[in-house]
């Protein structure tokens, strides 16, 4: 006799369907779930990241000149998408737009700023006002578009490729592929992906077509240049790179399936590989047939 499961794909699709009016149990479930996940993440982060370093009195640092600002852009990206997820979860529960913006879109700022306080009490790091400003910038990017256009026309996205720099300092830039995605700023590219049809609604452009501008940097094994002469480095020049490419807004793909809509929403954080123009001080203009 075949085994049947009570929670079918149709039930999942119904579950993921946003409520037209406020569903208090769903809203409460969102709040409890987000609070529990955030608390667990902070406890885990404290044990896995900060426990190996001694505590100190609260201090601040000015690290705005480090990593050619790649870390700051990463804060903007993270705050934006955590806030986007928070707002969308409240939208699913039927919460008002005001609640979505006040309590959902600020999720990234609150969580990342709490992590910043952890940094302030660690001897290894310090509370960075630059990081705090970047967190606020990511939240503002989401909220301002909702207030101005009632939709997200410009979305921060991320792409990554491995580099030779990680092998020069794997303890900092990552020894595995997963670690390098998070730690190796040389291989990270952050994008602002703009939906063309949203700006030109009378045009015949595909509704999913985006134009993306990106920023990256290379030549970095430290925050600044202090170890360049003592640690192997394939190239000593630290360079900024700018990119122009096409992209897709996956949320603009028409489908009645809320399962697919959820998948598209999640993966819309990543820039799709596409032909790309790179502009840098070291190589001038360079064309990539497919850039990751």
RAZIKA-V247927 format. One record per residue. N is the residue number from 0. PSI is psi in degrees with one decimal (* if undefined). OMEGA is omega in radians with two decimals (none if undefined). D_FIRST is the distance of its C-alpha to the first C-alpha in Angstrom with 1 decimal. Layout:
n: [N,N]
psi: [PSI,PSI]
omega: [OMEGA,OMEGA]
d_first: [D_FIRST,D_FIRST]
This chain:
n: [0,1,2,3,4,5,6,7,8,9,10,11,12,13,14,15,16,17,18,19,20,21,22,23,24,25,26,27,28,29,30,31,32,33,34,35,36,37,38,39,40,41,42,43,44,45,46,47,48,49,50,51,52,53,54,55,56,57,58,59,60,61,62,63,64,65,66,67,68,69,70,71,72,73,74,75,76,77,78,79,80,81,82,83,84,85,86,87,88,89,90,91,92,93,94,95,96,97,98,99,100,101,102,103,104,105,106,107,108,109,110,111,112,113,114,115,116,117,118,119,120,121,122,123,124,125,126,127,128,129,130,131,132,133,134,135,136,137,138,139,140,141,142,143,144,145,146,147,148,149,150,151,152,153,154,155,156,157,158,159,160,161,162,163,164,165,166,167,168,169,170,171,172,173,174,175,176,177,178,179,180,181,182,183,184,185,186,187,188,189,190,191,192,193,194,195,196,197,198,199,200,201,202,203,204,205,206,207,208,209,210,211,212,213,214,215,216,217,218,219,220,221,222,223,224,225,226,227,228,229,230,231,232,233,234,235,236,237,238,239,240,241,242,243,244,245,246,247,248,249,250,251,252,253,254,255,256,257,258,259,260,261,262,263,264,265,266,267,268,269,270,271,272,273,274,275,276,277,278,279,280,281,282,283,284,285,286,287,288,289,290,291]
psi: [127.4,144.7,132.6,146.1,133.6,-21.0,86.1,174.6,-36.6,-38.1,-38.4,-42.9,-40.2,-41.7,-39.1,-8.5,126.9,147.0,139.2,-28.0,165.9,121.7,99.4,-42.3,-39.9,-42.2,-44.6,-36.5,-38.6,-47.6,-46.1,-43.2,-46.6,-40.1,-43.4,-43.6,-42.8,-43.1,-44.3,-40.1,-40.6,-41.2,-45.3,-42.3,-39.9,-38.6,-40.7,-28.9,-45.3,-20.1,-26.2,-4.9,143.1,152.5,163.3,172.7,152.2,130.4,159.3,157.1,157.6,98.3,26.1,-22.1,-3.5,153.2,26.1,34.0,12.9,-37.1,-34.8,-42.0,-34.0,-35.7,-40.8,-47.8,-48.1,-43.3,-39.9,-51.3,-34.4,-40.5,-38.0,-44.4,-41.8,-43.9,-40.1,-34.8,-40.8,-33.5,-40.9,-35.2,-4.1,11.0,155.2,161.1,-38.1,-44.2,-39.0,-43.6,-38.9,-42.4,-18.1,-52.3,-19.6,0.8,-44.7,-43.4,-45.4,-46.2,-50.0,-31.9,-30.6,-42.0,-36.4,-35.1,-39.7,-43.6,-38.3,-26.9,8.6,137.7,-22.3,-28.2,-157.5,163.0,123.9,118.6,-26.5,-42.0,-41.3,-42.3,-37.9,-39.5,-45.0,-35.7,-40.5,-41.7,-42.7,-34.5,-39.4,-51.3,-42.3,-37.0,-36.6,-39.6,-37.5,-46.0,-11.1,26.5,163.5,101.8,-26.7,116.7,127.3,135.4,170.7,142.4,162.1,143.3,148.4,153.0,167.7,-11.4,-30.8,-35.3,-18.7,-25.4,66.5,-26.1,-23.6,-40.9,-2.7,135.4,-15.9,165.1,-43.3,-43.4,-39.4,-34.2,-38.3,-37.1,-29.5,95.9,-22.3,-29.1,-2.9,143.2,130.5,138.0,152.2,111.4,113.1,130.6,117.0,-41.2,-31.2,-30.2,-23.7,72.2,-21.0,-2.7,168.7,15.9,145.6,138.2,-17.7,-7.0,127.6,153.3,127.7,138.5,135.6,162.5,135.6,178.4,154.9,169.5,22.0,123.1,-8.0,170.4,-41.0,-140.2,11.4,-23.8,9.5,-35.9,-5.8,-10.8,137.5,132.1,122.2,-40.9,134.0,-18.5,128.1,119.2,148.9,146.2,137.6,144.4,151.7,129.8,166.4,157.4,178.6,137.8,101.3,-24.9,-11.9,-4.4,124.1,130.1,146.6,-8.8,120.3,-20.8,-49.0,-39.3,-40.2,-42.1,-44.9,-39.4,-43.5,-47.0,-5.4,-0.4,-12.5,134.6,129.3,143.7,136.2,164.2,137.1,142.1,127.6,137.0,122.4,163.4,-25.2,-35.7,3.9,-127.5,128.7,141.5,132.6,125.7,-33.3,115.5,132.7,*]
omega: [-3.12,3.11,3.13,3.14,-3.07,-3.08,-3.07,3.11,3.11,3.10,3.10,-3.14,3.10,3.13,-3.09,-3.14,3.14,3.12,3.13,3.11,-3.09,3.05,-3.01,3.09,3.12,3.11,3.13,3.11,3.10,-3.11,-3.14,-3.11,-3.13,3.12,-3.13,-3.14,3.13,3.13,3.12,3.14,3.14,3.10,3.12,3.12,3.13,-3.12,-3.04,-3.01,-3.00,-3.04,-3.10,-3.11,-3.13,3.08,3.11,2.98,-3.11,3.14,3.10,3.08,3.03,-3.11,-3.06,-3.11,-3.04,3.03,-3.12,3.07,3.11,3.14,3.14,3.11,3.06,3.09,3.10,-3.13,-3.08,-3.14,3.13,-3.01,3.03,3.08,3.11,3.10,3.14,3.13,-3.11,3.10,3.10,3.06,3.10,-3.11,-3.13,3.14,-3.11,3.11,3.11,3.13,3.11,-3.09,-3.09,-3.00,3.13,-3.07,3.14,-3.09,-3.12,-3.14,-3.10,-3.09,-3.08,3.11,3.03,3.06,3.14,3.08,3.05,3.10,-3.10,-3.14,3.11,3.13,-3.08,-3.07,3.11,3.12,-3.08,3.07,3.07,3.08,3.14,3.11,3.11,3.07,3.14,3.13,3.12,3.09,-3.13,3.13,3.12,-3.05,-3.09,3.12,3.09,3.13,-3.07,-3.01,-3.05,3.08,3.12,-3.13,-3.11,-3.03,3.01,3.11,-3.00,2.95,-3.06,2.97,-3.14,3.14,3.11,-3.04,-3.10,-3.12,3.12,-3.13,-3.03,3.14,3.13,-3.05,3.07,3.13,3.10,-3.13,-3.13,3.11,-3.10,3.09,-3.09,-2.92,-3.04,-3.13,-3.12,-3.09,-3.11,2.97,3.09,-3.02,2.84,-3.03,-3.05,3.13,-3.02,-3.11,3.13,3.12,-3.13,-2.99,3.13,-3.10,3.11,3.11,3.05,-3.07,-3.11,-3.01,3.13,2.95,-3.03,2.99,-3.03,3.09,3.07,3.13,3.14,3.10,-3.02,2.95,3.06,3.11,3.09,-3.02,-2.93,-3.10,-3.06,-3.06,-3.08,3.13,3.13,3.13,-3.13,3.08,-3.08,-3.10,3.08,-3.02,3.01,-3.13,3.13,-3.02,2.99,-3.06,3.00,-3.11,3.10,2.99,-3.05,-3.13,3.13,3.10,-3.06,3.05,3.08,-3.11,3.10,3.02,3.12,3.12,3.12,3.11,3.12,3.14,-3.13,-3.07,3.09,3.05,-3.03,3.08,3.13,3.07,-3.10,3.02,-2.98,3.00,3.11,3.08,3.13,-3.12,-3.06,-3.06,-3.13,3.13,-3.11,-3.13,3.06,3.09,3.09,-3.08,3.09,none]
d_first: [0.0,3.8,6.5,9.3,12.9,15.5,18.2,17.8,20.6,22.2,22.4,24.0,26.4,27.3,27.9,30.2,32.2,35.7,36.9,39.8,41.4,41.6,38.4,39.8,36.6,35.7,39.3,39.3,36.1,37.8,40.9,39.2,37.0,39.9,42.1,39.7,39.0,42.7,43.7,41.2,42.4,46.0,45.5,43.7,46.5,49.1,47.6,46.8,49.8,52.7,52.4,54.0,57.1,59.7,60.1,63.4,65.2,63.9,65.4,65.2,65.5,66.3,64.0,64.3,65.9,63.2,60.6,62.3,60.5,57.0,55.8,57.1,55.3,52.1,52.7,53.2,49.9,47.9,49.5,48.8,45.1,44.5,46.3,44.4,41.1,42.5,43.9,40.7,38.6,41.1,41.0,37.2,38.0,40.5,43.5,46.9,48.4,51.0,48.4,46.6,49.9,51.3,48.3,45.8,48.1,50.1,47.1,48.1,51.8,51.1,48.7,50.8,54.0,52.7,52.0,55.6,56.8,55.1,57.1,60.2,59.9,59.1,62.0,60.4,60.2,61.6,60.9,61.4,62.7,61.9,58.2,58.4,60.0,57.3,54.6,56.5,56.9,53.1,52.6,55.5,54.2,51.1,52.8,55.8,53.7,51.8,55.2,56.9,54.2,51.3,49.1,48.9,50.9,51.7,49.0,49.6,47.5,47.2,47.1,47.6,48.7,49.6,53.3,55.7,56.9,54.1,55.1,58.5,57.3,53.6,53.9,54.8,53.2,50.0,49.0,45.5,44.4,42.7,45.8,48.0,46.2,47.4,50.7,52.3,54.2,55.5,52.2,51.3,52.2,52.0,52.1,52.9,50.8,52.3,50.5,53.0,51.8,52.1,55.8,56.4,54.3,56.3,55.7,53.2,51.9,48.1,46.9,45.1,48.2,49.9,53.1,53.0,55.8,55.2,57.0,56.8,59.1,59.7,62.0,60.9,60.1,61.7,62.2,65.7,67.9,68.8,67.0,67.5,70.3,68.6,65.0,64.1,63.4,62.9,64.8,67.1,67.4,65.2,64.4,62.8,60.7,60.0,57.4,56.8,53.6,51.1,47.8,45.0,44.1,40.3,40.3,42.1,39.4,38.1,34.4,32.7,29.9,30.9,28.6,30.9,33.9,33.2,32.8,36.0,37.8,37.0,38.0,41.0,42.8,43.1,45.6,44.2,46.1,48.7,52.2,54.6,58.3,59.5,62.9,64.4,67.8,67.3,66.0,67.0,64.6,61.6,58.8,55.2,53.1,50.0,50.5,48.1]
